[in-house]
Amino acid sequence: MTTANTTGARDHARAQAAAAAGHGPSLPADIDAATVTFAQRIPAGGYANVVLARGTRVRLSDPEGGACAHVLLLRAESPWERLNVADTVKVPWQAYPGEGHPLLSDQGRVLATVLTDTSGQHDTLCGPSPAARQGLKMAGVKQGLDPRDIGPTVSFFRGVRVASDGALTGTGGAGAGAAVDLLIHLPVTLLIANAEHPLDPTPVTPLEVVAWAAPTDLALPPDSDPEYLRAVENTEQDWHARTLEVRA
């Protein structure tokens, strides 16, 4: 197929679009397709960006066992408030994310919570690799963000453990089929890069991302720890105050 003229270029573009449409992520069987707000298969070295509403549930899936999802969250209406990895580790007294773990902003508010996790192989310590950072920059530009807005990330599906002497060791992934569900507590801009981990150069495989409306999940806190509940209370107070301000 030639692209030397407008007609050929158009036909080539349409053929590429048709091929891409056939490789989207698998939608969860128990989710009404009408509630899905975002669905994308991110290839190795690819990235994604999307604005998500409060009460959205996001499933990150590793269908082939080699994905590495470098995730950054920024508050949609106030992007200066963003994921703070230090607080995400400090407040819940846990460096290894799992079910019930909050992803906290630099204002002590919960941007998202890990609801379910069948991987257990994640990292809050190393930040994005150079390739991942480049992907996050590209994703951010499409949301009007600058390179300086790209900070530390949480990486899903590639684990890291800290030895007694402080050394960091990569522990790899959990294998094909692992998934993580996040619940979004505040409107956020989600940036994801699927790229190698700084401590694990294993070739990356595709990552699947599906988001759907699940506002009732906000009424069921997945963690009863006092630190988590205080962060949720802080989040809810801010959200309702802003809602009243808009109505006024």
C-alpha positions as CSV (number, residue, x, y, z in Angstrom):
1,M,0.0,0.0,0.0
2,T,1.5,3.3,-1.1
3,T,1.5,6.5,1.0
4,A,2.9,8.6,-1.8
5,N,-0.4,10.4,-2.3
6,T,-3.3,11.4,-0.1
7,T,-5.6,8.5,-1.0
8,G,-2.9,6.0,-0.2
9,A,-2.0,7.7,3.0
10,R,-5.7,7.7,4.1
11,D,-6.1,4.0,3.3
12,H,-2.9,3.1,5.2
13,A,-4.0,5.1,8.2
14,R,-7.4,3.4,8.2
15,A,-5.8,0.0,7.9
16,Q,-3.6,0.7,10.9
17,A,-6.6,1.9,12.9
18,A,-8.5,-1.3,12.1
19,A,-5.6,-3.4,13.2
20,A,-5.3,-1.5,16.5
21,A,-9.0,-1.8,17.2
22,G,-8.6,-5.6,17.3
23,H,-6.1,-5.6,20.1
24,G,-7.9,-3.8,22.9
25,P,-8.0,-5.2,26.5
26,S,-10.4,-7.8,27.6
27,L,-13.3,-6.3,29.6
28,P,-14.0,-7.8,33.0
29,A,-16.8,-10.4,32.6
30,D,-18.7,-9.1,35.7
31,I,-18.7,-5.4,34.6
32,D,-21.5,-3.8,32.6
33,A,-19.8,-2.5,29.4
34,A,-22.0,0.6,29.6
35,T,-20.1,1.7,32.7
36,V,-16.6,1.4,31.1
37,T,-15.0,4.8,30.7
38,F,-11.6,3.9,29.5
39,A,-10.0,0.7,28.0
40,Q,-6.6,0.5,26.4
41,R,-3.9,-2.1,25.8
42,I,-0.5,-0.5,26.3
43,P,2.3,-2.1,24.3
44,A,5.9,-2.5,25.6
45,G,7.4,1.0,25.7
46,G,4.0,2.6,25.4
47,Y,2.1,5.0,27.6
48,A,-1.5,6.2,28.4
49,N,-3.1,9.3,29.9
50,V,-6.7,9.8,31.0
51,V,-8.7,11.9,33.3
52,L,-10.8,9.8,35.7
53,A,-13.8,10.7,37.8
54,R,-14.1,10.2,41.6
55,G,-15.6,6.7,42.1
56,T,-13.9,5.1,39.1
57,R,-12.4,1.7,39.5
58,V,-9.3,0.9,37.4
59,R,-8.0,-2.5,36.7
60,L,-4.3,-2.9,35.6
61,S,-3.7,-6.4,34.2
62,D,-0.5,-8.2,33.2
63,P,-1.8,-10.8,30.7
64,E,1.6,-12.1,29.6
65,G,3.5,-11.7,32.8
66,G,6.1,-9.1,31.8
67,A,4.3,-5.7,32.2
68,C,5.7,-2.9,34.4
69,A,3.2,-0.1,35.0
70,H,4.8,3.1,36.2
71,V,1.8,5.0,37.6
72,L,1.6,8.7,38.4
73,L,-1.6,10.4,39.7
74,L,-2.3,14.2,39.7
75,R,-5.4,15.8,40.9
76,A,-7.3,16.7,37.8
77,E,-8.6,20.2,38.7
78,S,-5.4,21.0,40.8
79,P,-2.4,19.3,39.2
80,W,0.0,20.8,41.7
81,E,-1.5,18.2,44.1
82,R,0.0,14.9,43.0
83,L,1.1,11.5,44.2
84,N,3.6,11.7,47.1
85,V,5.4,8.4,47.2
86,A,7.1,9.2,50.5
87,D,3.7,9.7,52.3
88,T,2.3,6.7,50.4
89,V,4.9,4.6,52.2
90,K,5.1,6.5,55.5
91,V,1.4,6.9,56.4
92,P,0.3,3.3,56.2
93,W,3.7,2.1,57.7
94,Q,4.3,-0.1,54.6
95,A,6.7,0.2,51.7
96,Y,5.2,-2.8,49.8
97,P,1.8,-2.0,48.4
98,G,-1.1,-4.5,48.5
99,E,-4.8,-4.6,49.2
100,G,-6.0,-1.6,51.2
101,H,-2.9,0.5,50.5
102,P,-3.6,4.2,49.8
103,L,-1.8,6.2,47.1
104,L,-1.6,9.6,48.9
105,S,-1.1,13.1,47.6
106,D,1.3,15.7,49.0
107,Q,-1.7,17.1,50.9
108,G,-2.4,13.9,52.8
109,R,-5.4,13.0,50.7
110,V,-6.2,9.6,49.2
111,L,-6.0,9.8,45.4
112,A,-6.6,6.1,45.0
113,T,-6.6,2.9,47.0
114,V,-5.4,-0.6,46.0
115,L,-8.7,-2.6,46.3
116,T,-7.5,-6.0,45.0
117,D,-4.1,-7.4,44.2
118,T,-3.2,-10.8,42.7
119,S,0.4,-9.9,42.0
120,G,2.1,-8.7,45.2
121,Q,5.1,-7.6,43.1
122,H,5.2,-3.8,43.2
123,D,7.7,-1.0,44.0
124,T,7.5,2.4,45.7
125,L,11.2,2.9,46.1
126,C,13.0,3.2,42.8
127,G,10.9,5.6,40.7
128,P,10.6,5.4,36.9
129,S,13.4,4.2,34.6
130,P,14.6,6.6,32.0
131,A,12.4,4.9,29.4
132,A,9.4,5.1,31.7
133,R,10.1,8.7,32.6
134,Q,10.2,9.6,28.9
135,G,6.8,7.8,28.4
136,L,5.3,9.7,31.3
137,K,6.6,13.0,29.9
138,M,4.9,12.2,26.6
139,A,1.7,11.2,28.4
140,G,1.8,14.4,30.5
141,V,2.2,16.7,27.5
142,K,-1.1,15.5,26.2
143,Q,-2.7,16.7,29.5
144,G,-1.0,20.1,29.4
145,L,1.7,19.0,31.9
146,D,5.4,20.0,31.9
147,P,8.4,17.6,32.4
148,R,8.8,19.1,35.8
149,D,5.4,17.7,36.7
150,I,6.7,14.1,36.4
151,G,7.8,13.0,39.8
152,P,8.3,9.7,41.6
153,T,5.9,6.9,40.7
154,V,4.6,3.6,42.0
155,S,5.5,0.7,39.8
156,F,3.1,-2.3,39.5
157,F,4.0,-5.9,38.5
158,R,7.8,-5.6,39.2
159,G,8.7,-6.1,42.8
160,V,11.6,-4.8,44.9
161,R,12.7,-5.8,48.4
162,V,15.0,-4.0,50.9
163,A,17.7,-6.1,52.5
164,S,18.8,-5.7,56.1
165,D,21.8,-3.6,54.8
166,G,19.5,-1.3,52.8
167,A,20.3,-2.8,49.4
168,L,17.5,-2.9,46.9
169,T,16.8,-6.2,45.0
170,G,14.4,-6.7,42.2
171,T,12.1,-9.7,42.7
172,G,10.5,-9.8,39.2
173,G,6.8,-10.3,38.5
174,A,4.1,-12.7,39.6
175,G,3.5,-14.3,36.1
176,A,0.8,-14.0,33.5
177,G,-2.7,-13.0,34.5
178,A,-1.9,-10.9,37.6
179,A,-4.1,-7.8,38.2
180,V,-4.5,-4.8,40.5
181,D,-7.7,-2.8,41.0
182,L,-7.4,0.8,42.1
183,L,-10.3,2.9,43.4
184,I,-10.2,6.6,42.6
185,H,-11.2,8.9,45.5
186,L,-10.7,12.3,43.8
187,P,-10.8,13.3,40.1
188,V,-7.3,12.6,38.8
189,T,-5.2,12.6,35.7
190,L,-3.7,9.1,35.4
191,L,-0.4,8.8,33.6
192,I,1.0,5.3,32.9
193,A,4.2,4.2,31.2
194,N,4.8,0.5,30.4
195,A,8.5,0.2,30.4
196,E,11.4,-1.6,32.1
197,H,12.1,-1.2,35.8
198,P,15.3,0.4,37.0
199,L,16.4,-2.8,38.7
200,D,14.9,-5.3,36.2
201,P,15.8,-5.1,32.5
202,T,13.6,-8.1,31.6
203,P,11.8,-7.3,28.3
204,V,8.4,-5.8,28.9
205,T,5.1,-7.2,27.6
206,P,1.7,-5.5,27.1
207,L,-0.3,-4.0,29.9
208,E,-4.1,-3.7,29.9
209,V,-6.0,-0.9,31.6
210,V,-9.8,-0.8,32.0
211,A,-11.7,1.8,34.0
212,W,-15.4,1.8,34.9
213,A,-17.7,3.8,37.1
214,A,-18.0,2.2,40.6
215,P,-19.1,5.0,42.9
216,T,-20.7,2.7,45.5
217,D,-17.2,1.2,46.2
218,L,-16.4,4.5,48.0
219,A,-18.8,3.5,50.8
220,L,-16.8,0.4,51.7
221,P,-13.3,1.3,53.1
222,P,-11.0,-1.6,52.4
223,D,-8.8,-0.9,55.4
224,S,-9.6,-0.2,59.0
225,D,-6.2,1.2,60.1
226,P,-6.6,4.5,61.8
227,E,-4.0,6.2,59.5
228,Y,-6.0,5.1,56.5
229,L,-9.3,6.2,57.9
230,R,-7.9,9.7,58.8
231,A,-6.6,10.1,55.3
232,V,-10.0,9.1,53.9
233,E,-11.7,11.6,56.3
234,N,-9.4,14.3,55.1
235,T,-10.2,13.5,51.5
236,E,-13.9,13.4,52.0
237,Q,-13.9,16.7,53.9
238,D,-12.0,18.4,51.1
239,W,-14.2,16.9,48.4
240,H,-17.5,17.9,50.0
241,A,-16.2,21.4,50.8
242,R,-15.3,21.9,47.1
243,T,-18.6,20.5,46.0
244,L,-20.5,23.0,48.2
245,E,-18.2,25.8,47.0
246,V,-19.1,25.0,43.4
247,R,-22.8,24.9,44.2
248,A,-22.6,28.3,45.9
